[in-house]
Amino acid sequence: MSGERGADFYRSLFQEGSGLEQGNEVPLEAVASFSQKRARMDLEGAARWAPEIKSDKARGSAYKNIAESWVRFDPEGLSHWMETLPGGDDRDVLAQVYVTKMVNFEPRAAFKWADQIVDPVAREESLLRSVRAWNSLGVDGAREAIGETALSPEMRSRLMGLLERE
């Protein structure tokens, strides 16, 4: 299957009444395979398709694969797309991929997205990863960026401490 016929087929897999909507088993391999292929051929089409998936797990898998493809070719475009999405699980998946892939190339941008992750555990891990990488690269601005966020005093202190030790 190719093009829009393939997209229509996979889209239909995740619609209400298909048996694969939220709460039921979803063939994550099918989602992963299709989202990877779709992202390589048509990033914007993949970005329009993913939100239609009813299953949280399958949608998260699709977002992860789309982000991994997109960040390689156009990290700025991925960042702009993420800005259009509401905060929450879906954007957290995208932000975590962005941070992981970009932290050693664009530490300021990675830190910005790490700070926007809603899930507290994932946010903390991403912030720590960002500051460690930023510090190891010797790029200026980490202290400023930490100071400009709405972090708790404890987290701000912890991140500043990483800069002092390394």
matplotlib code that plots the C-alpha trace (Angstrom):
import matplotlib.pyplot as plt

x = [0.0, 1.2, 0.3, -3.1, -4.6, -2.1, -2.8, -6.5, -6.0, -3.9, -6.1, -9.1, -7.3, -7.5, -10.9, -13.8, -15.4, -12.3, -11.6, -8.3, -9.4, -8.2, -8.3, -7.8, -4.7, -3.1, -0.5, 2.3, 4.6, 2.1, 2.0, 5.8, 6.3, 3.8, 4.8, 8.4, 7.7, 5.1, 7.5, 10.3, 7.9, 5.7, 6.4, 3.5, 1.1, 2.4, 2.0, -1.7, -2.3, -0.9, -3.4, -6.2, -5.0, -7.4, -5.0, -2.7, 0.0, -0.2, -0.4, 2.7, 4.6, 3.6, 4.7, 8.1, 8.8, 7.7, 9.9, 12.9, 12.6, 11.9, 14.6, 17.3, 16.2, 14.6, 14.9, 13.7, 10.6, 9.9, 10.2, 7.7, 5.3, 5.6, 4.8, 1.4, 0.5, -1.0, 1.2, 0.6, 1.6, 1.8, 4.0, 6.1, 7.0, 8.1, 10.0, 11.9, 13.0, 14.0, 16.1, 17.8, 18.7, 19.6, 21.2, 24.8, 24.1, 21.7, 21.8, 19.8, 16.9, 17.1, 16.9, 13.9, 12.0, 13.1, 11.6, 8.3, 7.8, 4.7, 5.6, 7.7, 10.0, 10.6, 11.1, 13.7, 15.6, 15.6, 16.6, 19.5, 20.6, 20.4, 22.5, 25.1, 25.5, 25.5, 28.2, 30.4, 30.2, 31.4, 28.7, 27.8, 24.3, 23.3, 23.2, 21.1, 18.7, 18.3, 17.7, 15.0, 12.8, 10.0, 11.9, 11.5, 14.4, 15.5, 15.7, 17.3, 20.0, 20.5, 21.0, 23.4, 25.3, 25.9, 27.6, 29.9, 31.0, 31.8]
y = [0.0, 3.4, 7.1, 8.1, 4.6, 3.4, 6.3, 5.7, 2.0, 2.7, 5.6, 3.3, 0.9, 3.3, 4.8, 4.2, 0.8, -0.8, -2.8, -1.0, 2.1, 3.1, 0.3, -2.5, -4.2, -2.2, -3.6, -1.3, -2.9, -1.7, 1.8, 1.9, 0.6, 2.9, 6.0, 5.5, 5.1, 7.9, 10.3, 9.5, 10.2, 13.0, 14.5, 16.9, 14.1, 11.9, 14.9, 15.2, 11.5, 10.8, 12.8, 10.8, 7.6, 6.8, 4.6, 6.5, 3.8, 3.7, 7.5, 7.8, 5.3, 7.2, 10.5, 9.0, 7.6, 10.8, 12.9, 10.6, 11.0, 14.7, 15.8, 14.3, 16.4, 19.5, 20.0, 23.5, 22.4, 19.7, 22.4, 24.6, 21.7, 20.9, 24.5, 24.0, 21.1, 21.4, 20.3, 16.8, 13.2, 13.5, 16.6, 15.1, 12.2, 14.6, 16.8, 13.8, 12.7, 16.2, 16.6, 13.2, 13.9, 17.6, 18.0, 17.7, 20.0, 22.6, 22.5, 25.8, 24.4, 21.0, 22.7, 24.8, 21.7, 19.8, 22.6, 22.2, 18.5, 18.1, 14.7, 15.5, 12.5, 12.9, 16.6, 16.2, 13.6, 15.7, 18.9, 17.0, 15.5, 18.9, 20.8, 18.0, 18.1, 21.9, 22.0, 19.4, 21.3, 24.5, 26.5, 29.7, 30.5, 27.6, 29.7, 32.3, 29.7, 28.0, 31.4, 32.3, 29.2, 28.7, 25.8, 25.1, 26.5, 22.9, 22.0, 25.3, 24.7, 21.1, 22.2, 25.0, 22.5, 20.4, 23.4, 24.0, 20.4, 19.5]
z = [0.0, -0.8, -0.6, 0.6, 0.3, 2.8, 5.1, 4.8, 5.7, 8.8, 9.8, 9.8, 12.1, 14.9, 14.6, 16.9, 16.4, 14.9, 18.1, 18.4, 20.1, 23.6, 26.1, 23.6, 22.3, 19.5, 17.1, 18.0, 15.4, 12.7, 14.1, 14.4, 10.9, 9.3, 11.2, 10.3, 6.7, 6.6, 8.3, 5.8, 2.9, 4.3, 7.7, 7.6, 6.6, 9.4, 11.8, 10.7, 10.9, 14.4, 16.5, 14.9, 16.6, 19.5, 21.5, 23.8, 23.4, 19.7, 19.3, 21.6, 19.5, 16.3, 17.8, 18.9, 15.4, 13.7, 16.0, 15.5, 11.7, 11.8, 14.2, 11.9, 8.9, 10.3, 14.1, 13.8, 12.0, 14.6, 17.3, 15.5, 15.2, 18.9, 19.7, 18.1, 20.3, 23.8, 26.7, 27.9, 27.1, 23.3, 23.4, 26.2, 24.0, 21.2, 23.6, 25.1, 21.6, 20.8, 24.0, 23.5, 19.9, 20.1, 23.5, 22.2, 19.2, 20.4, 24.2, 24.6, 22.5, 24.2, 27.6, 26.5, 25.5, 28.6, 30.7, 29.0, 29.7, 31.9, 33.4, 36.5, 36.3, 32.6, 33.0, 35.7, 33.7, 30.6, 32.4, 34.1, 30.8, 29.1, 31.7, 31.9, 28.1, 27.9, 30.6, 28.9, 25.6, 27.4, 25.8, 27.6, 28.7, 30.9, 34.1, 32.4, 31.0, 34.4, 36.1, 33.6, 34.2, 36.6, 38.3, 42.0, 44.1, 44.8, 41.1, 40.2, 42.9, 41.7, 38.1, 39.1, 41.2, 38.1, 36.5, 39.5, 39.7, 36.2]

ax = plt.figure().add_subplot(projection="3d")
ax.plot(x, y, z, "-o")
ax.set_aspect("equal")
plt.show()
